[in-house]
Amino acid sequence: MTGSSISSDASVRHDSVPEQRRAHERSAAAEARRCLADVRTVTERLDQAVGELTDQRMHQPSRLPGWTRAHVITHLARNADGFVNLLTWARTGVEHPMYPSTADRDADIQEGADRLAQVLHEDLRASADRFAVASERLGDSQWLATVAGRASMVFPAANIPSMRLFELWVHLADLDVGFGFADIPEAQLEGLLGTAVARLVDRPDGPSVHLTVTLPDGEERVWDLVGGAAGEVHEVSGAAAPVLAWLTGRGDGRELEGDVPVLPAWG
């Protein structure tokens, strides 16, 4: 009796470990797929906006210094393909770098920006389709596979949908086609803020900031950006949309409260 009871308890404890892991996999996969639905929605909005651009408007300046709208659209297409490489890595276990090198990435954007509006639109649409197909091929456990992006940043593949969503919304604003950060769906702002903050934490050239953000529903979120620049901690607060614009270098922070510092260049 006693021996049988001990064996049964040990079996329960042993089986609970893989079950916890499977539950974690299912949760990560479900969140990634939920975010992919948001990616599809903004991709459709982007596709419509780009489809309305003439050759003349396509090659006019964007809101990004030194880049035309064609540069922005080419970047978004190559960014999608870069994420396809990482999704392939997660699915197969064979390393597929996001880009061959930073120099190759930059050269592809420069060369691609010279194309006609129709060609740019077709490239953007085709790359979005490749991203969608690659995303659909991942099983639950593969979303937790570790991959490495630019600057050897390591993260689980489950982060890729939110990273793509961030790129799409920010660069849709950069296109200067009547869209701004205030137009981002309220439910997505907190996640986008988290992505932006993650890229500024522990920047050796950045200031230390205690950031309080008021979300559209009135809830507050707090982040600490611990930088390497000398000086005291800056207390900054504000609404979600203008904070996101400031964090990404698309806003000057005039709508925010507190001792608003200049942030290092985004990139």
C-alpha positions in Angstrom: 0.0 0.0 0.0 2.7 2.5 1.1 4.9 1.7 -1.9 2.1 2.0 -4.3 1.1 5.4 -2.9 4.6 6.8 -3.1 5.0 5.6 -6.7 1.7 7.3 -7.7 2.7 10.6 -6.1 6.0 10.6 -7.8 4.3 9.9 -11.1 2.0 12.9 -10.6 5.0 15.2 -9.8 7.0 13.9 -12.8 4.1 14.3 -15.2 3.3 17.8 -14.0 6.6 19.2 -15.4 6.0 18.5 -19.1 2.3 19.5 -18.6 3.4 22.9 -17.2 5.8 23.3 -20.2 3.0 22.4 -22.6 0.7 24.9 -20.9 3.4 27.6 -21.3 3.8 26.7 -24.9 0.1 26.9 -25.5 -0.1 30.3 -23.8 2.8 31.7 -25.7 1.4 30.4 -29.0 -2.1 31.8 -28.3 -0.7 35.2 -27.5 1.5 35.2 -30.7 -1.5 34.2 -32.8 -3.7 36.9 -31.2 -1.1 39.5 -32.1 -0.9 38.2 -35.6 -4.6 39.1 -36.0 -3.6 42.7 -35.2 -0.7 42.5 -37.6 -3.1 41.5 -40.4 -5.4 44.4 -39.6 -2.7 47.1 -39.7 -1.1 45.4 -42.8 -4.4 45.9 -44.6 -4.5 49.5 -43.6 -0.9 50.0 -44.8 -1.7 48.2 -48.0 -4.6 50.5 -48.8 -2.5 53.7 -48.0 0.4 52.6 -50.1 -1.9 51.6 -53.0 -3.0 55.2 -53.2 0.5 56.7 -53.6 1.5 57.9 -57.0 5.1 57.7 -58.2 5.5 61.4 -57.4 4.1 61.0 -53.8 6.0 57.8 -53.3 9.4 59.5 -53.8 8.6 62.6 -51.6 10.1 62.9 -48.2 8.7 60.9 -45.3 8.7 62.0 -41.7 12.1 60.2 -41.3 15.0 62.5 -42.1 16.8 61.4 -45.2 14.1 58.8 -46.2 11.4 59.1 -48.8 8.2 57.1 -48.5 9.8 54.6 -50.9 12.6 54.1 -48.3 10.1 53.4 -45.6 8.1 51.0 -47.7 11.2 49.1 -48.8 12.3 48.9 -45.2 9.0 47.4 -44.2 9.2 44.8 -46.9 12.7 43.7 -46.0 11.8 43.8 -42.3 9.0 41.2 -43.1 11.5 39.0 -44.9 13.9 39.3 -42.0 11.3 38.1 -39.6 10.5 35.2 -42.1 14.2 34.2 -41.6 13.7 34.1 -37.9 10.4 32.2 -38.1 12.2 29.7 -40.3 14.9 29.4 -37.7 12.4 28.8 -35.0 10.6 26.1 -37.0 13.6 24.2 -38.3 16.2 24.7 -35.6 18.6 25.8 -38.3 20.1 29.3 -37.8 18.7 31.9 -40.3 20.0 35.4 -39.5 17.5 38.2 -39.8 19.8 40.0 -42.3 23.2 38.9 -43.8 24.6 42.1 -42.2 23.6 45.7 -41.3 25.4 46.9 -44.5 23.4 44.5 -46.7 20.2 45.6 -45.0 21.0 49.3 -45.6 22.0 48.7 -49.2 18.8 46.8 -49.9 16.8 49.7 -48.6 18.7 52.3 -50.7 18.5 50.3 -53.9 14.9 49.4 -53.4 13.8 53.0 -52.9 14.4 53.8 -56.5 11.6 51.6 -57.8 8.2 52.6 -59.2 5.2 53.0 -56.8 3.5 49.9 -58.3 6.6 47.7 -57.9 7.1 48.9 -54.3 3.5 48.2 -53.5 3.7 44.7 -55.0 6.9 44.0 -53.0 5.3 45.1 -49.8 2.3 42.9 -50.4 4.3 39.9 -51.3 6.6 40.2 -48.3 3.6 40.5 -46.0 2.1 37.3 -47.5 5.4 35.5 -46.9 5.4 36.6 -43.3 1.8 35.4 -42.8 2.6 32.0 -44.3 5.8 31.6 -42.2 3.8 32.5 -39.1 1.1 30.0 -39.8 3.6 27.1 -40.1 4.8 27.3 -36.5 3.6 24.8 -33.9 3.0 25.6 -30.3 6.4 24.6 -29.0 8.2 26.3 -31.9 7.0 29.7 -30.7 9.2 29.4 -27.7 12.3 28.6 -29.8 15.1 31.2 -29.2 16.3 33.3 -32.1 18.6 36.3 -32.4 17.8 39.6 -34.2 19.9 42.6 -35.0 22.8 43.4 -32.6 22.6 39.8 -31.4 19.4 40.5 -29.4 18.1 37.1 -28.2 14.3 36.5 -27.7 11.7 33.8 -28.2 10.0 33.6 -31.6 6.7 34.4 -29.8 7.9 38.0 -29.6 8.1 38.3 -33.4 4.4 39.2 -34.0 4.5 42.1 -31.5 7.8 43.3 -33.0 6.3 43.3 -36.5 3.2 45.1 -35.2 5.4 47.8 -33.7 7.3 48.3 -37.0 4.0 48.6 -38.9 2.4 51.2 -36.7 5.4 53.3 -36.3 6.3 53.4 -39.9 2.7 53.9 -41.0 3.0 57.2 -39.1 6.4 57.9 -40.8 4.8 57.7 -44.2 2.9 61.0 -43.5 -0.3 59.8 -45.2 -2.7 61.2 -42.6 -2.0 58.8 -39.8 -0.5 59.6 -36.4 0.2 57.9 -33.1 -3.2 59.1 -31.8 -4.8 56.7 -34.4 -3.3 53.6 -32.9 -6.0 51.3 -31.4 -6.2 51.9 -27.6 -6.0 48.2 -26.8 -2.6 48.0 -28.5 -0.8 51.0 -27.0 0.5 49.2 -23.8 2.2 46.5 -25.8 3.7 49.0 -28.2 5.0 51.0 -25.3 6.6 47.9 -23.8 8.4 47.2 -27.1 9.7 50.8 -27.3 10.9 50.8 -23.7 12.7 47.5 -24.1 14.9 49.1 -26.8 15.8 52.0 -24.6 16.5 50.2 -21.3 20.2 50.1 -20.3 21.3 52.3 -23.2 24.8 53.5 -22.2 24.2 56.8 -24.1 20.8 57.3 -22.6 19.4 59.2 -19.5 17.8 57.4 -16.6 14.0 58.0 -16.6 11.2 57.1 -14.3 8.3 57.0 -16.7 4.6 57.0 -15.7 2.2 56.4 -18.6 -1.6 56.9 -18.4 -3.4 54.4 -20.6 -6.6 55.3 -22.4 -8.7 53.5 -19.8 -7.1 55.6 -17.0 -4.8 52.8 -15.7 -1.2 53.8 -15.1 1.9 51.8 -16.1 5.4 52.6 -14.8 8.8 51.8 -16.4 12.3 52.6 -15.4 14.8 53.4 -18.2 18.2 53.0 -16.6 20.7 54.7 -18.8 24.4 55.2 -18.6 24.5 59.0 -18.9 25.6 60.9 -15.8 22.9 62.8 -13.9 19.8 62.3 -11.8 16.8 60.3 -12.7 14.3 62.2 -14.8 10.6 62.0 -13.7 8.4 62.0 -16.8 4.7 61.3 -17.2 2.1 61.5 -19.9 -0.6 59.9 -22.0 0.2 56.7 -23.9 0.2 58.0 -27.5 2.5 61.1 -27.1 4.8 59.0 -24.8 5.1 56.4 -27.6 5.9 59.2 -30.1 8.6 60.6 -27.8 10.2 57.2 -27.0 10.5 56.4 -30.7 12.0 59.8 -31.6 8.8 60.9 -33.4 7.8 63.5 -30.8 9.6 66.2 -28.9 7.9 65.5 -25.6 6.2 68.8 -25.3 2.9 67.1 -24.4 4.5 65.3 -21.5 5.0 66.5 -17.9 8.2 66.6 -15.8 11.8 66.9 -16.6 11.7 65.5 -20.2 15.3 64.7 -21.4 16.5 64.3 -24.9 16.7 60.6 -25.7 19.4 58.9 -27.8 18.7 58.5 -31.5 16.2 55.8 -32.3 17.6 52.9 -34.3 
